[in-house]
Amino acid sequence: MSLDQACHPVKPQGDSADQMDVIMPKPITLLLLLCLLSGCTPPAELDQQLYIWQRQWRPSHAEALQQTRETFSQLRVLALQYHPQAGWSAARPDLTLLRTDGRPLVAVVRLDGRLPKEQDEVIRKSRALLEHWRRAGLPLVGLELDHDAGTAQLSRYRQLLIALRQQLPKSIRLSITALPAWLDSPELPALLGSVQQSVLQVHAVQPASEGLFDSIQARKWAERWSQSSQTPFVLALPAYSVALLDNAGRRPLIEAEAPVDSRAPRRELRSDPHAMALLLRQLSEHPLPHLQGLIWFRLPLADDRRSWPLATLLAVARGEALQPQGELQVHRENDLSQLSLYNRGNLPWPLPARLQLPASQCSAADGLRHYQLQRQPAQLLFIRRQPAELRPGARLALGWARCEEIDQGGWNAQP
């Protein structure tokens, strides 16, 4: 972005003929100017992309794609999956929507478990997929194989990649999802030499008891990968959470994209937006060799409760300040006031445990669902029933009241 593009004119008020347009620089532009004047090296801007991992597409995909167009340059779309017991299954992306979106696409083929015995089948399925997308008019630029190969299988995996690359059109870049565990394998250099790009996954790669993501460890893995790889790579980062469900002494069940119908005790594993924002700043200020950018897993939909809210992901990706911004809203019609809470920020807002609202001459009032009401002489006191949070852009009905006067600006929330 040029300096001219990063500024916008603001017309002052008034009708004086000698008033001049005032150019207000955006914060990022101001930082860049200060950096250039002081002789420092401005932070590198990392390319950022998105995984779309839903197998069934919904109407909410259209809005999510529209809102991410200006921030994420490329989409990597789950297209095909193989499982040793279930065989092959195709995802159902909306090809018309992807064609209209117009961003470059990478089709992802997920290979669970061991590689198929007939590796020619992987090549045939992949080529058929690419041809189908090409006929649909999609801006296809790459194919990615997502296979969690054990280190002992890397040599066999490399043979598949070499054979597959020979069968791909020259316009299609072959990439693979890669694991930090491969760093200690002597097969790694040859494996990376067989593809044009690798995607280093640094989330959900440790035992569940150690959490979903560790930003310090992720940075160390990325540094080692940049030293081991002579080909470009990108870093896959998490924008989601999972839950571990106690499985009566056996391996815990994991609730990820789909809810698990169980009353078993659960432990939430979350990726912290603040830690992620810090990692992004570090990677921008101290670029790593061969690191081309970042890929976020995954595109958040409005009804996806396991993903970050889209407002949070956009704020982290853009380097914006992260904070919830809760407010009380009062909608009055005749003598009835409807009370609600609204989160105008970009992080989830933990609902206040107690909320005090100055009010006088109230004939009736009550709390709704999340809150119970305690009426007091000069105020309404709402007590939270159980902990919960309000996502960015979401509204929650707090209660209602019939009062002569409600001091909306005097409300006070206690965590």
C-alpha positions as CSV (number, residue, x, y, z in Angstrom):
1,M,0.0,0.0,0.0
2,S,1.4,3.4,-0.9
3,L,1.4,6.4,1.5
4,D,-1.3,8.1,-0.6
5,Q,-3.5,5.0,-0.4
6,A,-3.1,4.8,3.4
7,C,-4.4,8.4,3.9
8,H,-7.9,9.7,3.6
9,P,-9.0,13.4,3.3
10,V,-11.4,14.9,5.9
11,K,-13.3,18.0,4.9
12,P,-13.4,20.5,7.7
13,Q,-16.7,22.0,8.8
14,G,-17.6,25.6,7.9
15,D,-17.8,27.7,4.8
16,S,-14.5,29.6,4.9
17,A,-13.0,29.9,1.5
18,D,-9.4,29.6,2.8
19,Q,-10.0,26.3,4.7
20,M,-7.8,23.5,3.4
21,D,-8.4,19.7,3.3
22,V,-6.8,18.0,6.3
23,I,-5.1,14.7,5.6
24,M,-5.4,12.3,8.5
25,P,-2.9,9.4,8.4
26,K,-4.0,6.0,9.5
27,P,-2.1,4.7,12.6
28,I,-0.1,2.2,10.5
29,T,1.0,5.0,8.2
30,L,2.0,7.2,11.1
31,L,4.2,4.4,12.5
32,L,5.8,3.8,9.1
33,L,6.6,7.6,8.7
34,L,8.1,7.7,12.2
35,C,10.1,4.6,11.5
36,L,11.4,6.0,8.2
37,L,12.4,9.4,9.8
38,S,14.3,7.6,12.6
39,G,16.2,5.4,10.2
40,C,14.7,2.1,11.4
41,T,13.6,-0.8,9.3
42,P,9.8,-1.0,9.1
43,P,8.2,-4.3,10.1
44,A,7.7,-6.8,7.2
45,E,4.0,-7.3,6.2
46,L,3.2,-11.0,6.3
47,D,0.8,-12.4,3.7
48,Q,-2.2,-13.9,5.5
49,Q,-4.5,-16.7,4.2
50,L,-7.5,-18.7,5.4
51,Y,-8.4,-22.4,5.6
52,I,-12.0,-23.2,4.9
53,W,-12.6,-26.6,6.6
54,Q,-16.4,-27.0,6.7
55,R,-17.4,-30.1,4.8
56,Q,-20.9,-28.8,4.2
57,W,-21.3,-25.2,3.2
58,R,-24.0,-23.0,4.5
59,P,-25.5,-19.6,3.6
60,S,-23.3,-18.0,6.3
61,H,-20.2,-18.7,4.1
62,A,-21.1,-15.9,1.8
63,E,-21.1,-13.2,4.5
64,A,-17.9,-14.6,6.0
65,L,-16.1,-14.6,2.6
66,Q,-17.2,-11.0,1.9
67,Q,-15.9,-9.7,5.3
68,T,-12.5,-11.3,4.9
69,R,-11.7,-10.2,1.3
70,E,-9.6,-7.2,2.3
71,T,-7.5,-9.0,4.9
72,F,-6.8,-12.5,3.6
73,S,-5.2,-13.0,0.2
74,Q,-5.8,-16.7,-0.5
75,L,-8.2,-19.5,0.5
76,R,-7.3,-23.1,1.1
77,V,-10.4,-25.2,0.9
78,L,-10.9,-28.7,2.1
79,A,-12.0,-30.6,-1.0
80,L,-11.4,-34.3,-0.5
81,Q,-10.7,-36.7,2.4
82,Y,-9.5,-40.3,2.6
83,H,-9.8,-42.5,5.7
84,P,-8.6,-46.1,5.7
85,Q,-11.9,-47.5,7.0
86,A,-14.4,-45.1,5.3
87,G,-12.6,-44.6,2.0
88,W,-12.9,-41.4,0.0
89,S,-15.4,-38.6,0.7
90,A,-15.8,-35.3,-1.0
91,A,-16.5,-32.0,0.7
92,R,-19.2,-29.8,-0.8
93,P,-17.8,-26.3,-1.2
94,D,-20.0,-23.8,-3.1
95,L,-18.0,-23.5,-6.3
96,T,-20.1,-20.7,-7.6
97,L,-19.4,-18.7,-4.4
98,L,-15.7,-19.4,-4.7
99,R,-15.7,-18.3,-8.3
100,T,-17.5,-15.1,-7.5
101,D,-15.1,-14.4,-4.6
102,G,-12.2,-14.5,-7.1
103,R,-9.3,-15.0,-4.6
104,P,-6.6,-17.6,-5.6
105,L,-7.6,-21.1,-4.3
106,V,-5.6,-24.1,-3.1
107,A,-7.6,-27.4,-3.0
108,V,-6.7,-29.5,0.1
109,V,-6.8,-33.2,0.1
110,R,-6.8,-34.7,3.6
111,L,-5.3,-38.2,4.0
112,D,-6.1,-39.7,7.5
113,G,-4.2,-42.6,9.0
114,R,-1.8,-44.5,6.7
115,L,-1.4,-43.7,3.1
116,P,-3.5,-45.8,0.7
117,K,-1.8,-48.9,-0.5
118,E,-2.6,-47.9,-4.1
119,Q,-0.8,-44.5,-4.3
120,D,-1.9,-44.1,-7.9
121,E,-5.4,-43.7,-6.5
122,V,-4.3,-40.5,-4.7
123,I,-2.9,-39.2,-7.9
124,R,-6.1,-40.0,-9.9
125,K,-8.4,-38.5,-7.3
126,S,-6.3,-35.4,-7.1
127,R,-6.1,-34.8,-10.8
128,A,-9.9,-35.4,-11.2
129,L,-10.5,-32.9,-8.5
130,L,-8.3,-30.3,-10.1
131,E,-10.0,-30.8,-13.5
132,H,-13.4,-30.5,-12.0
133,W,-12.5,-27.2,-10.3
134,R,-10.8,-26.0,-13.5
135,R,-14.0,-26.7,-15.6
136,A,-16.0,-24.8,-12.9
137,G,-13.9,-21.7,-13.7
138,L,-12.2,-21.4,-10.3
139,P,-8.9,-19.5,-9.9
140,L,-7.0,-22.6,-8.8
141,V,-3.3,-22.1,-8.0
142,G,-2.3,-25.0,-5.9
143,L,-2.9,-28.5,-4.4
144,E,-2.1,-29.2,-0.8
145,L,-1.8,-32.7,0.7
146,D,-2.6,-32.8,4.4
147,H,-1.1,-36.0,5.8
148,D,0.2,-36.5,9.3
149,A,2.9,-39.0,8.3
150,G,5.0,-40.7,11.0
151,T,8.7,-40.0,10.6
152,A,9.3,-43.6,9.6
153,Q,6.9,-43.1,6.7
154,L,8.5,-39.9,5.3
155,S,10.5,-41.7,2.6
156,R,7.3,-43.4,1.2
157,Y,5.4,-40.2,1.4
158,R,8.2,-38.4,-0.6
159,Q,7.8,-41.0,-3.4
160,L,4.1,-40.2,-3.6
161,L,4.8,-36.5,-3.7
162,I,7.4,-36.9,-6.5
163,A,5.0,-39.0,-8.6
164,L,2.1,-36.6,-7.9
165,R,4.1,-33.5,-8.8
166,Q,5.1,-35.0,-12.2
167,Q,1.4,-35.4,-13.0
168,L,0.3,-31.9,-12.1
169,P,0.1,-29.0,-14.5
170,K,3.0,-26.6,-14.2
171,S,0.6,-23.8,-13.1
172,I,-0.4,-25.8,-10.0
173,R,1.9,-25.5,-6.9
174,L,2.2,-28.6,-4.8
175,S,2.4,-28.0,-1.0
176,I,2.1,-30.2,2.1
177,T,1.0,-29.8,5.6
178,A,4.0,-30.5,7.8
179,L,4.6,-31.4,11.4
180,P,7.3,-30.2,13.9
181,A,8.0,-33.8,14.7
182,W,9.6,-34.1,11.3
183,L,12.4,-31.7,12.3
184,D,14.6,-34.5,13.7
185,S,14.2,-36.7,10.7
186,P,17.1,-37.0,8.2
187,E,14.5,-37.5,5.5
188,L,13.2,-33.9,5.9
189,P,15.4,-32.1,3.4
190,A,14.6,-34.5,0.6
191,L,10.9,-34.4,1.5
192,L,10.8,-30.6,1.3
193,G,12.7,-30.7,-1.9
194,S,9.9,-32.7,-3.5
195,V,7.3,-29.9,-3.1
196,Q,7.2,-26.2,-3.8
197,Q,5.9,-25.1,-0.4
198,S,5.3,-26.5,3.1
199,V,2.7,-25.5,5.7
200,L,4.1,-25.9,9.2
201,Q,1.3,-26.7,11.6
202,V,2.1,-25.6,15.1
203,H,-1.3,-26.2,16.8
204,A,-2.8,-29.4,18.1
205,V,0.5,-31.2,17.5
206,Q,1.3,-31.9,21.2
207,P,-0.5,-34.2,23.7
208,A,-3.8,-32.7,24.6
209,S,-2.7,-32.4,28.3
210,E,-0.2,-29.7,27.1
211,G,-2.8,-27.5,25.5
212,L,-3.8,-26.5,22.0
213,F,-1.1,-24.0,21.2
214,D,2.1,-22.6,22.8
215,S,3.3,-19.4,21.1
216,I,6.8,-19.6,22.5
217,Q,7.2,-23.2,21.2
218,A,5.6,-22.3,17.9
219,R,8.2,-19.6,17.4
220,K,11.0,-22.0,18.2
221,W,9.7,-24.6,15.7
222,A,9.3,-21.9,13.0
223,E,12.9,-20.8,13.5
224,R,14.2,-24.4,13.2
225,W,12.0,-24.9,10.1
226,S,13.4,-21.8,8.4
227,Q,16.9,-23.2,8.9
228,S,16.0,-26.7,7.7
229,S,13.9,-25.7,4.7
230,Q,15.4,-24.3,1.5
231,T,11.9,-24.0,0.0
232,P,9.2,-21.4,1.0
233,F,6.9,-22.2,3.9
234,V,3.9,-20.7,5.7
235,L,2.9,-21.0,9.3
236,A,-0.6,-22.5,10.2
237,L,-2.0,-20.8,13.3
238,P,-5.2,-21.7,15.3
239,A,-8.2,-19.4,15.6
240,Y,-10.4,-21.9,17.4
241,S,-10.9,-23.9,20.6
242,V,-11.6,-27.6,21.5
243,A,-12.9,-29.3,24.5
244,L,-11.5,-32.5,26.2
245,L,-14.2,-34.8,27.6
246,D,-13.4,-37.3,30.3
247,N,-13.8,-40.7,28.9
248,A,-13.9,-42.8,32.1
249,G,-10.1,-43.4,32.3
250,R,-9.6,-44.0,28.6
251,R,-8.3,-41.5,26.0
252,P,-10.3,-38.3,26.3
253,L,-12.9,-37.5,23.7
254,I,-12.2,-34.3,21.7
255,E,-15.0,-31.9,20.8
256,A,-13.8,-29.8,17.8
257,E,-16.0,-28.8,14.9
258,A,-19.0,-30.9,15.8
259,P,-20.6,-31.0,19.3
260,V,-20.3,-34.2,21.3
261,D,-23.4,-35.3,23.1
262,S,-22.0,-36.1,26.5
263,R,-22.4,-34.8,30.1
264,A,-18.8,-35.9,30.9
265,P,-16.6,-33.4,32.6
266,R,-14.8,-31.2,30.1
267,R,-11.8,-29.0,29.9
268,E,-11.6,-26.1,27.4
269,L,-8.4,-25.7,25.3
270,R,-8.3,-22.3,23.7
271,S,-5.9,-20.3,21.5
272,D,-5.3,-16.9,23.0
273,P,-5.7,-13.9,20.7
274,H,-3.2,-11.8,22.7
275,A,-0.5,-14.5,22.4
276,M,-1.2,-14.8,18.7
277,A,-1.0,-11.0,18.2
278,L,2.4,-11.0,20.0
279,L,3.7,-13.8,17.8
280,L,2.6,-11.9,14.7
281,R,4.5,-8.8,15.8
282,Q,7.6,-10.8,16.5
283,L,7.5,-12.5,13.1
284,S,6.9,-9.1,11.4
285,E,9.8,-7.3,13.3
286,H,12.2,-10.3,12.9
287,P,11.4,-12.0,9.6
288,L,12.5,-15.7,9.3
289,P,14.2,-17.0,6.1
290,H,11.8,-18.6,3.7
291,L,8.7,-17.7,5.7
292,Q,6.2,-16.4,3.2
293,G,3.2,-15.8,5.5
294,L,0.5,-17.2,7.7
295,I,-2.6,-19.4,7.3
296,W,-5.4,-19.2,9.9
297,F,-7.4,-22.3,10.8
298,R,-10.2,-21.7,10.1
299,L,-12.7,-19.4,8.5
300,P,-15.2,-18.4,11.3
301,L,-18.9,-18.6,10.6
302,A,-21.5,-16.8,12.6
303,D,-22.8,-20.1,14.1
304,D,-19.4,-21.7,14.6
305,R,-18.9,-21.6,18.4
306,R,-15.6,-23.3,18.3
307,S,-14.0,-20.6,16.1
308,W,-12.9,-17.2,17.2
309,P,-15.4,-14.6,16.4
310,L,-14.7,-13.1,13.0
311,A,-14.2,-9.7,14.5
312,T,-11.4,-11.1,16.7
313,L,-9.6,-12.8,13.9
314,L,-9.7,-9.7,11.7
315,A,-8.4,-7.6,14.6
316,V,-5.5,-9.9,15.3
317,A,-4.6,-10.2,11.6
318,R,-4.7,-6.4,11.2
319,G,-2.7,-5.7,14.3
320,E,-5.5,-3.8,16.0
321,A,-5.9,-3.3,19.8
322,L,-7.8,-6.2,21.3
323,Q,-10.6,-5.5,23.8
324,P,-14.2,-6.2,24.6
325,Q,-16.5,-3.1,24.7
326,G,-19.7,-3.8,26.6
327,E,-22.5,-1.3,26.8
328,L,-26.1,-1.2,28.2
329,Q,-28.8,-0.3,25.7
330,V,-32.3,0.8,26.7
331,H,-35.2,0.8,24.2
332,R,-38.2,2.6,25.6
333,E,-41.7,2.4,24.2
334,N,-44.4,4.2,26.2
335,D,-43.7,3.2,29.8
336,L,-41.9,-0.1,29.0
337,S,-38.1,-0.2,28.8
338,Q,-36.4,-3.2,27.2
339,L,-32.9,-3.6,28.6
340,S,-30.1,-5.3,26.7
341,L,-26.3,-5.7,26.7
342,Y,-24.2,-5.3,23.6
343,N,-20.6,-6.0,22.8
344,R,-19.2,-3.4,20.5
345,G,-15.6,-4.6,20.9
346,N,-13.5,-7.3,19.1
347,L,-13.1,-9.8,21.9
348,P,-15.8,-11.8,23.8
349,W,-17.1,-9.9,26.8
350,P,-17.5,-11.9,30.0
351,L,-20.9,-11.0,31.3
352,P,-20.8,-8.9,34.5
353,A,-21.6,-10.7,37.7
354,R,-23.5,-7.7,39.0
355,L,-25.0,-4.8,37.1
356,Q,-26.4,-1.8,38.9
357,L,-28.8,0.6,37.0
358,P,-30.1,3.8,38.7
359,A,-33.9,3.9,38.3
360,S,-36.8,5.6,40.2
361,Q,-40.5,5.1,40.6
362,C,-40.5,1.6,39.1
363,S,-43.9,-0.2,39.2
364,A,-42.6,-3.5,37.7
365,A,-39.3,-5.1,36.5
366,D,-37.7,-8.4,36.0
367,G,-34.5,-10.1,34.7
368,L,-34.4,-12.4,31.7
369,R,-32.6,-15.8,31.4
370,H,-29.0,-14.9,32.3
371,Y,-29.9,-12.5,35.1
372,Q,-32.2,-12.3,38.1
373,L,-33.4,-9.0,39.5
374,Q,-33.2,-7.5,42.9
375,R,-35.2,-4.3,43.2
376,Q,-33.8,-1.6,45.5
377,P,-35.2,1.8,46.3
378,A,-33.1,3.8,43.8
379,Q,-31.8,1.2,41.5
380,L,-32.3,-2.1,39.7
381,L,-29.7,-4.7,40.6
382,F,-29.2,-7.6,38.1
383,I,-27.3,-10.7,39.4
384,R,-25.8,-13.1,36.8
385,R,-27.1,-16.6,37.2
386,Q,-24.0,-18.3,35.8
387,P,-20.8,-17.3,34.0
388,A,-21.2,-16.6,30.3
389,E,-19.7,-14.3,27.6
390,L,-21.0,-12.1,24.8
391,R,-19.3,-12.4,21.4
392,P,-18.4,-9.3,19.5
393,G,-21.4,-7.8,17.7
394,A,-23.8,-9.9,19.8
395,R,-26.7,-8.6,21.9
396,L,-28.2,-10.1,25.1
397,A,-31.6,-9.4,26.6
398,L,-31.0,-8.3,30.2
399,G,-34.5,-7.6,31.4
400,W,-37.4,-5.1,31.3
401,A,-38.7,-2.4,33.6
402,R,-41.6,0.0,33.9
403,C,-40.0,3.0,35.6
404,E,-40.6,6.8,35.5
405,E,-36.9,7.4,35.1
406,I,-33.9,5.2,34.1
407,D,-30.4,6.7,34.2
408,Q,-28.8,4.7,31.3
409,G,-25.5,6.5,31.6
410,G,-25.2,5.7,35.3
411,W,-25.0,2.0,35.0
412,N,-22.2,0.2,36.7
413,A,-20.9,-3.4,35.9
414,Q,-18.9,-5.5,38.3
415,P,-16.9,-8.4,36.9
